[in-house]
Amino acid sequence: MLNAKVFANATATVMVIFYIVCVLLSYISSDLLFNLAQSWIHTLNLEVARTTFTPNLGSMFFGLVTAVGLTWVTTYGTISSYNKWAK
């Protein structure tokens, strides 16, 4: 059995790191970040969605909290369901 709380904490920590790297990339090299996203979405042209908006501290914090929260809840729910069904 996996410990759902510990696993969710670990996954949320990794999400924090990914989020911080993403924010740094948006400031340092927004073109690299855009091209990376475009390479993941093969059949859609993201050029129309491209923006010159630079995120402010409030929007970055809100994004961090919601992304990490959703990651934690999703991981906890997945592991709890796995443990229940694995019995």
C-alpha positions as CSV (number, residue, x, y, z in Angstrom):
1,M,0.0,0.0,0.0
2,L,1.1,3.5,-0.8
3,N,0.8,6.3,1.7
4,A,-1.5,8.7,-0.1
5,K,-0.5,11.8,2.0
6,V,3.2,11.3,1.6
7,F,2.9,10.6,-2.1
8,A,0.7,13.7,-2.7
9,N,3.2,15.8,-0.8
10,A,6.1,14.5,-2.9
11,T,4.2,15.1,-6.1
12,A,3.1,18.6,-5.0
13,T,6.8,19.4,-4.3
14,V,7.8,18.3,-7.8
15,M,5.0,20.5,-9.2
16,V,6.3,23.5,-7.2
17,I,9.7,23.0,-8.9
18,F,8.2,22.7,-12.4
19,Y,6.0,25.8,-11.8
20,I,9.0,27.9,-10.7
21,V,11.1,26.8,-13.7
22,C,8.1,27.6,-16.0
23,V,7.8,31.1,-14.4
24,L,11.5,31.7,-14.8
25,L,11.4,30.6,-18.4
26,S,8.5,33.0,-19.1
27,Y,10.7,35.9,-17.9
28,I,14.1,34.7,-19.3
29,S,13.0,33.2,-22.7
30,S,9.3,33.4,-23.5
31,D,10.0,32.3,-27.0
32,L,11.6,29.0,-25.8
33,L,8.6,28.4,-23.5
34,F,6.2,29.1,-26.4
35,N,8.1,26.9,-28.8
36,L,8.1,24.1,-26.2
37,A,4.3,24.4,-25.8
38,Q,3.8,24.4,-29.6
39,S,5.9,21.2,-29.9
40,W,3.6,19.4,-27.4
41,I,0.4,20.4,-29.3
42,H,1.2,19.2,-32.8
43,T,-1.9,20.0,-34.7
44,L,-2.9,23.4,-33.2
45,N,-1.4,26.7,-34.1
46,L,-0.8,28.5,-30.8
47,E,0.4,31.7,-32.5
48,V,-3.1,33.2,-32.1
49,A,-2.9,32.6,-28.4
50,R,0.5,34.2,-28.0
51,T,0.6,37.1,-25.6
52,T,2.9,39.8,-24.5
53,F,1.5,39.7,-21.0
54,T,4.1,39.4,-18.3
55,P,2.7,37.8,-15.2
56,N,2.7,39.8,-12.0
57,L,3.5,38.5,-8.6
58,G,-0.2,38.0,-7.7
59,S,-1.1,36.0,-10.7
60,M,2.0,33.9,-10.3
61,F,1.2,33.1,-6.7
62,F,-2.4,32.3,-7.5
63,G,-1.2,30.0,-10.3
64,L,1.3,28.3,-8.0
65,V,-1.3,27.7,-5.3
66,T,-4.0,26.4,-7.6
67,A,-1.6,24.2,-9.6
68,V,0.0,22.7,-6.5
69,G,-3.4,22.3,-4.8
70,L,-4.9,20.5,-7.8
71,T,-1.8,18.3,-8.1
72,W,-2.0,17.3,-4.4
73,V,-5.8,16.6,-4.5
74,T,-5.5,14.6,-7.7
75,T,-2.5,12.6,-6.4
76,Y,-4.1,11.9,-3.1
77,G,-7.4,10.8,-4.7
78,T,-5.6,8.6,-7.2
79,I,-3.5,6.9,-4.5
80,S,-6.4,6.5,-2.1
81,S,-8.5,4.9,-4.9
82,Y,-5.6,2.6,-5.9
83,N,-5.1,1.5,-2.3
84,K,-8.9,0.8,-1.9
85,W,-9.1,-1.2,-5.2
86,A,-5.9,-3.1,-4.6
87,K,-7.2,-4.7,-1.5
